[in-house]
Amino acid sequence: MTDLELGMTDLASRSRGGHIWKWAALLGLGIVLYVAWRNYLYIQEGMLAPNFTIIHQAYDFNLFELPVILLVVAALCLGLAVTWTSSRRSLIWVAGLYAFLGLDLFALRYYVTYVEPERLVVRHVRLETPKLDQSVRILHIADIQAGSIGEYQEAIFDQIESLQPDLIINTGDFLQVVPPATFESEWPKLHALIKRVNPRLGTYAVFGDTERELYRYQPEALKPLVMLSSREQRIGVGSGVINLHGLSLYQSKSGEWAMRSVEQWLEKSDPNDFRILFGHAPDYALSVAEAPIDLCLAGHTHGGQVKLPFYGPLVIDSEVPKEWAQGFRRVGIPYLNVSAGAGSNRQHSLPPIRFNCPTEMTLIELVPMRSIR
């Protein structure tokens, strides 16, 4: 073969390779537009409302159907590389790129479903107060929301036991069973764990969205767990008192109704008590900024479960500002702690999904205020 023929062959090969990359880029653009269109439809159908059926569909599309599509494209490119010998190198590179993206999405699916939902974080908060003369360690936990009781839930209570709290406050959503599990099969297991870690000052809770079955139980059957729904409890600590007031589920979601209960509680309580108000949802905190309350606790938001960089949580299912959906802050006179939850939403058998928002619980240490000399 002459030099001229070799040059023409090389030029044809490069030309075909260039066409392959243009085809791959156009196909990639088409896939991006298709993905954007599908997710736009999910949003229009109420994904951010939130509609958990639609969320489940979006999860399956983005983290199963889409990577399968990418891997199929990669396989087709490899098949073409067998016959299109002149473009084999370009086709193998394109196949590798699409396979990498597909496998990356499968890895992301594994991480958001099996890793981050069980990466339990303990946040520590230290709060000084002149109302107590000895330290008290309060463990705030919310939204265990177990589909069934297994190793992860047992690990939560192992962690609680190791923290040695003096008082546990649970702001609701204990179980959200996924068939074949039932409330009747899982509640005795969870109740046994609650009994095992019951601290010296007790375990108190409010009702959440997912445990309507608990309303059937008599208080004696729930012990040592004490449900405070529109009720208060005074706990002596040294020469001081911690005064708890739990809100009903409806009150926690309505500032107006919450304040009716709160005002009655404040009228009866001693202003020298360390007052803790807690409810399932944080919406009530929008109405208590001027109330003489020391600490407010809530859950329900799960911190959004999925937090995008530079944007924050996609869904918090609450009227509070997005920055209130997780963490400890001052909201007027009271401090507010909203837990991102120790579990994840399992409604309609939704898999546990977490991204950039690991499960958590908060250890709040109340310490006597140091005198200034």
N, C-alpha and C positions, 0 to 999 in steps of 0.2 A: 504494500500500500504506500502510495506517495505521501510526501509531507502535506500536499494540498488536500488529499483525501482524509488524512488523519485530522487535519485542522477542521475540515467541514464536519467530520463525525463528532469531534469535541464540541463544536459550536452547536450542533443539533442537540447533543446531550444536555448542554447548559441551558438551551432554550426550553427543552422539555422540563428540566428541573425547575426553571423559573416559573413555568406554567403550574407546576405542582404546588409551589409555595403560594402562588396567587389563588389557586383553587382552595388550598387549605385555609388561607386568610378569609376568603369569602364564606366558606363553610363555617368557620369560627364566628364570623360576624352574624351569620344566620342563626347559629345556636344561641349567641348572646341575645339577639333580638327575640327569639322564641322564649328564652328563659325570662326575659324582662316582661314579655306579654303575659306569660303564665302567672308570674308573681303579681302583676298588676291586677289580673282577674281575681286572684286570691284576696288581695286587699279590697277590691270592690265588693267581694262577696262577704266581707266582714271579718277577715283574719285579725285585724287590729281592734275589733270591737270589745273583747276578743270572742271569736267563734272557734271553739276548740276542735270541731270537726274539720273546719277549713285549715286550721293550723296543722292538724295531722296530715291532711292532703298535701299541704305545702312542704312539710317535712319529708314525706315520701317522695315527692317529685324532685326536690332539690338535692336530696341526699341518697336517693336510690335510682330513680328513673334517669336523672341527668347523668350520673356517672356511668350507668349502663350504656346510654347513648354514646358517650365519649369513648368507652371501651370498644363498642361495636365499630365506630369510625376507625379506631386504631387497628382493629382486626382486619377491616377492609383494606386499609393502607398496606398492611403486611401482605395480604393476599395479592394485591396489585404488584407489590415489589417482586413477587416471584416471577411474574410474566413480563413486567416492564423493566427489563434489565438496565436499560439506559437511564432510568429514573430511580433505580433501586435505592441509592443513597438518600435522595430527597424524601422518598416515600417512607423509608425507615425512620428518618428524623421526624417526619410528621406523625407517624404512628407512635413514636416515643413520646412526643409532646402530648398527644391526646390521651395516651395511656397514663402518663404522669398526672394529668389533670383529673382523670377519672378515678385513679387510685387515691389521689389526694382527697377527693370528696368522700370516698369511702372511709378513709382514715379520719376525716372530720366527723363523719357520722358516728364512728366508733367513739371518738373523744367526747362529743357533746351528749352521747347517750349513756356511756358506761364509765367515763373517767371523771369529768367535771361534776356530774350530779352526785358523786360519792367522795369528792375532795373537800371534806368538811373542814371549814375554817372557824377558829374561835377568835372572835374579836374581844379585846380587853378595853374596858372603859373605867376610869377612876374619877369619882365624883365626890368632892368635899362638901360636907354639910354641917352646920352648927346644931342640927336637931338630934344627932346621935352621939353617944359617948364611946361607942365601940364600932369597929369595922363590921360590915355585913357584905357578904358575897352573894349577889343575886345572879342566877343564871336565867337569862331570857331566851326561850326557845319558841319557835313558831313553825307551823306548816310542815310537820313531819310527813303527813300526807302519803303514807305508805300504801302502795298497791297490795302489798302483803308484808308480813314481818319476816325479815331474813337477816343475813349477816350484816348488811349495812346498818339497819336499824339497831341491831345489837351493839354495833360499834359506836353509834351515837351515844347510847347509854353507858358504854364503857368509858367514853370520853367525859361524860357528865360526872361519873363516879370519880374519875381521876382529878377533876377540877375541884372537888369537895366544896360545892356551894352551900351556903346556909339556907337559901330560899330559892325555889324554882317557880318561875312564872311562865306559863304556857299560853300563848295568845291564839290558840285554836287550830283547827284542821289537823286532827290526829291521824285519820285514816281516809283514804280514797281508793277503796279496794278495786282491784282489777280481776275479773273472773278468770279462773274458777274460784278465787278467794272470795270470802264473804265477810261481812262485818262480824257475824257470829263466830267465824273461825279465827279471825285475826285480833279482835279486841282483847280476848283473854291473854294472848301473848304480849300485846302492848301494855296491858294493865299490869302484868307481872313485871315488866321492865320498869314501869313507873314506880311500883312498890319497892323494887330493889334499890333505887337510888334516892328514895324519899329523904330529904335533908332535915336537919333539926328544927327548922322553922316552918317546914311544910312545903307542899306542892299545890299551887293554885292555878286555875285556868278559866278561860271563857270559851263559849261555844263558837265554832267557826262555821264555814259553809258546808263542810263535808261529813259532819257527824250527827245528823238528825236522830240517829238511833240512840244516842246518849241521853236524849230527853226522856226516854222511857225508864231510865235507871233511877232508883232511889239513891239519895246521897250516901247512905251507908254502904251501898254496893260499889261505889266508886272510890271509897277510901283506900289509901291516904289522899287521893286526888280530891280537891275541893273546888267545885265549880261556883264561880261568883258571877252571876248574871243579874245585873242591877242590884248587887249586894256588896256589902263591905266586910272587911275583916281587919281587926286591930291586933297587931303582934308586938308584944313587949320585947324590947332589945335593950338590956341594961336599964338605964333610967329613961330611955327614950321609947318611942312607939313608931312602928311602921304601919301606916293606915292604907290598906288596899281597897280599891273600888273597881269592880269589874263591870263592864258594859255588856248589854245584850248584843247579839249580832246586828240587829236592826239599828240600835243606838250607835254602834261603832261606825255605821255607814251614813249617819245623819247627825250633823252638828247640832241641829235644833233639838232633836229628841235626846241626844246625849246630854245637852246642857240641862234639861229638865231633871235628869237623874243626878248630874254632877252638882247642881246648885243645892239640892236637898242633902247630898252627902257633905258638902262643904259647910252647910249650916250646922250640921250635927257634930262634925269633927273638930278636934282641937287644932288651932293653927300651929301649935308647936310639934304636931305629929309630922313625920316625914310622909307626905302624901304621894301615893302611886296610883295613877289612873291607867287602866289597860283595857283594850278592846281588840277585836280581831282585825278590823280594817283601820287604817290610819286617818280616815276622812274626818273623824270627830276632832282631830287635833287642829283643824282649821278654825274651830270655834273656841278653843281654850287658851288662846294667847294671853289673855288678861286674868285668867283664873289663878288663884294662889295654890298651884299644884307644883310639886317638886319634880316629878318624873312621869312621863307618859310612855306607854309601850304598845306596840302593834306589830302585826305581820301582814298577811294577805297578799301583798304585792309581789312577793318572791324576788324583789329587786328587779323584776322584769324577766328574769331567767336568761334572756338573750340581750346582751348589751353590745351595741355596735360601737367601734372606736369613733370618736368625735361626734357621736349622736346620742348615745346612751341607750336606755331600755326601750324596746319597741312597744311593749304593752305593760301597763302596771295595774289596770282595772281599778283605778281609784281616781278621785278628784284632786288629790294632792299634787303639788308640783313634782315633776319627774325626779328632781334632786332629793326629794323627801322619801323616795321609794326604798331607800336603804340607808342605814347608818344612824349615827348619833349627832344631834344638833340641838341648838336652842331655838324654840319657837315662841318668842315672847318671854313670859315668866317661866314656864316649864321647859325642861329638857325633853326631847323626844327621841326614842330609839325605835326604828323600824327594822325588823329583821328580814333578811332576804330568804329566810326559811331553811330548815334542815332537810327538806325534801323538795319534790318537784310536782307540778300539776299532772295528775293522771286521769283527768276527765275524759270520758269516751275512750278509755284504754290508751290514752296518749302516752308514748314512751317518756321517761324522764329526760328533759332536754335542758341543758345549761351551756351557755357560752359566755365567757368573760364575766361570769357571775356565779361563783361556786356556792354551794350550800354553806350555811353558817349558823352559829349561835353566839350569843354575846354574854360575857361575864362582866357584870357591872359591880365594881367594888365601891361601896359607900364608906367613906372614911371621915372621922371627926375632923372638923375644920381646925387647923392649927391656930393657936392664939397669936396675935401680933403684939410684939413688945417693943 
